[in-house]
Amino acid sequence: MITPDIVHIINVKQNEICCIGFEFSCTWEEEHGLGFMTYQGKVCKIGDASVSFLSQIA
């Protein structure tokens, strides 16, 4: 149901640790996809694909 597309390494550092975003294609939302942002190995936010690369979320 989901296919990994892109891993984003966000250049906004918090305590010298980068945020990492994951972008997926998905069957239920073909136009906007699925994305989530992680910080220190924990998911910070889940949403459409843009969540995986927006620096203001990081």
N, CA, C and O of each residue as an XYZ file, in Angstrom:
232
protein
N       0.806     -1.206      0.000
C       0.000      0.000      0.000
C       0.849      1.271      0.000
O       0.388      2.322     -0.445
N       2.088      1.183      0.497
C       2.988      2.327      0.407
C       4.312      1.896     -0.223
O       4.752      0.757     -0.069
N       4.931      2.836     -0.935
C       6.214      2.597     -1.583
C       7.165      3.726     -1.192
O       6.840      4.895     -1.405
N       8.326      3.409     -0.628
C       9.259      4.482     -0.272
C       9.782      5.184     -1.523
O      10.123      4.536     -2.513
N       9.843      6.519     -1.465
C      10.315      7.309     -2.600
C      11.632      8.027     -2.285
O      12.638      7.817     -2.962
N      11.614      8.873     -1.252
C      12.762      9.746     -0.979
C      12.997      9.846      0.529
O      12.055      9.889      1.320
N      14.273      9.882      0.905
C      14.663     10.202      2.279
C      15.294     11.588      2.241
O      16.254     11.816      1.505
N      14.754     12.514      3.034
C      15.256     13.886      3.074
C      16.039     14.091      4.366
O      15.557     13.761      5.450
N      17.244     14.632      4.250
C      18.012     15.026      5.424
C      17.906     16.541      5.511
O      18.427     17.261      4.659
N      17.232     17.014      6.540
C      16.919     18.433      6.670
C      18.094     19.155      7.313
O      18.594     18.732      8.355
N      18.531     20.237      6.696
C      19.715     20.970      7.108
C      19.457     21.917      8.283
O      20.295     22.773      8.568
N      18.348     21.788      8.951
C      18.059     22.583     10.145
C      18.465     21.728     11.330
O      17.844     20.699     11.597
N      19.489     22.140     12.036
C      20.009     21.322     13.135
C      19.433     21.783     14.469
O      19.370     22.978     14.757
N      19.025     20.835     15.256
C      18.586     21.079     16.620
C      19.540     20.304     17.513
O      19.573     19.074     17.464
N      20.299     20.995     18.312
C      21.298     20.342     19.165
C      22.272     19.520     18.340
O      22.689     18.439     18.756
N      22.644     20.047     17.139
C      23.595     19.392     16.236
C      23.094     18.063     15.667
O      23.893     17.259     15.188
N      21.788     17.825     15.712
C      21.199     16.613     15.152
C      20.213     17.024     14.059
O      19.310     17.822     14.310
N      20.378     16.490     12.854
C      19.485     16.815     11.741
C      18.166     16.058     11.862
O      18.093     14.991     12.472
N      17.136     16.634     11.271
C      15.859     15.942     11.145
C      15.890     15.143      9.844
O      16.528     15.541      8.869
N      15.201     14.027      9.849
C      15.138     13.178      8.660
C      13.672     12.986      8.288
O      12.847     12.614      9.122
N      13.366     13.248      7.011
C      12.009     13.087      6.523
C      11.924     11.915      5.552
O      12.854     11.656      4.787
N      10.814     11.226      5.594
C      10.582     10.070      4.730
C       9.338     10.334      3.890
O       8.280     10.685      4.411
N       9.488     10.157      2.578
C       8.397     10.410      1.634
C       8.007      9.111      0.939
O       8.868      8.352      0.495
N       6.704      8.862      0.847
C       6.173      7.629      0.269
C       5.086      7.930     -0.743
O       4.373      8.926     -0.622
N       4.959      7.066     -1.741
C       3.760      7.010     -2.571
C       2.805      6.073     -1.853
O       3.234      5.116     -1.209
N       1.513      6.344     -1.960
C       0.549      5.463     -1.295
C      -0.710      5.315     -2.147
O      -1.054      6.198     -2.932
N      -1.376      4.201     -1.978
C      -2.525      3.885     -2.822
C      -3.752      4.731     -2.493
O      -4.586      4.948     -3.372
N      -3.890      5.212     -1.269
C      -5.090      5.948     -0.881
C      -4.979      7.452     -1.150
O      -5.982      8.163     -1.089
N      -3.770      7.943     -1.449
C      -3.585      9.372     -1.735
C      -2.499      9.523     -2.795
O      -1.369      9.909     -2.495
N      -2.854      9.215     -4.027
C      -1.878      9.195     -5.119
C      -1.320     10.581     -5.442
O      -0.164     10.693     -5.852
N      -2.108     11.629     -5.268
C      -1.659     12.975     -5.632
C      -0.692     13.568     -4.607
O       0.312     14.166     -4.993
N      -0.971     13.419     -3.318
C      -0.177     14.082     -2.281
C       0.762     13.154     -1.525
O       1.664     13.633     -0.838
N       0.582     11.872     -1.628
C       1.474     10.916     -0.982
C       1.399     10.939      0.535
O       0.465     11.483      1.123
N       2.400     10.338      1.148
C       2.504     10.225      2.603
C       3.898     10.672      3.003
O       4.871     10.370      2.313
N       3.999     11.382      4.104
C       5.309     11.795      4.582
C       5.328     11.873      6.088
O       4.303     12.095      6.732
N       6.522     11.684      6.644
C       6.679     11.954      8.068
C       8.082     12.450      8.359
O       9.032     12.166      7.629
N       8.183     13.197      9.446
C       9.431     13.808      9.874
C       9.863     13.163     11.180
O       9.046     12.933     12.071
N      11.169     12.871     11.285
C      11.686     12.285     12.525
C      12.786     13.168     13.108
O      13.478     13.887     12.387
N      12.927     13.096     14.408
C      13.995     13.780     15.126
C      14.463     12.857     16.241
O      13.662     12.431     17.074
N      15.714     12.554     16.262
C      16.316     11.626     17.223
C      15.592     10.275     17.242
O      15.382      9.682     18.300
N      15.217      9.806     16.055
C      14.601      8.495     15.932
C      13.129      8.425     16.289
O      12.544      7.342     16.292
N      12.516      9.574     16.593
C      11.091      9.600     16.937
C      10.329     10.398     15.890
O      10.821     11.411     15.393
N       9.134      9.940     15.559
C       8.293     10.626     14.584
C       7.729     11.894     15.214
O       7.101     11.843     16.272
N       7.958     13.040     14.554
C       7.468     14.338     15.043
C       6.115     14.698     14.440
O       5.244     15.244     15.117
N       5.952     14.381     13.150
C       4.724     14.752     12.449
C       4.497     13.806     11.285
O       5.443     13.360     10.635
N       3.228     13.504     11.028
C       2.813     12.656      9.911
C       1.776     13.426      9.103
O       0.920     14.104      9.672
N       1.852     13.323      7.777
C       0.879     13.997      6.923
C       1.123     13.644      5.473
O       1.549     12.535      5.151
N       0.844     14.613      4.591
C       1.114     14.357      3.176
C       2.623     14.438      2.930
O       3.392     14.710      3.851
N       3.036     14.204      1.697
C       4.466     14.125      1.376
C       5.235     15.381      1.762
O       6.422     15.293      2.076
N       4.596     16.543      1.748
C       5.307     17.788      2.073
C       5.832     17.813      3.499
O       6.797     18.522      3.785
N       5.224     17.060      4.393
C       5.692     16.994      5.777
C       7.129     16.470      5.834
O       7.874     16.805      6.756
N       7.513     15.668      4.877
C       8.839     15.049      4.899
C       9.985     15.991      4.532
O      11.147     15.671      4.782
N       9.671     17.158      3.937
C      10.762     18.033      3.490
C      10.629     19.497      3.893
O      11.527     20.280      3.582
N       9.568     19.903      4.562
C       9.414     21.310      4.935
C      10.302     21.649      6.134
O      10.159     21.060      7.205
N      11.214     22.598      5.946
C      12.159     22.926      7.011
C      11.473     23.579      8.206
O      11.992     23.493      9.319
N      10.319     24.232      8.017
C       9.640     24.824      9.166
C       9.059     23.762     10.094
O       8.827     24.042     11.270
N       8.822     22.574      9.603
C       8.404     21.468     10.474
C       9.595     20.943     11.256
O       9.475     20.569     12.423
N      10.760     20.920     10.589
C      11.978     20.452     11.256
C      12.322     21.395     12.396
O      13.315     21.186     13.092
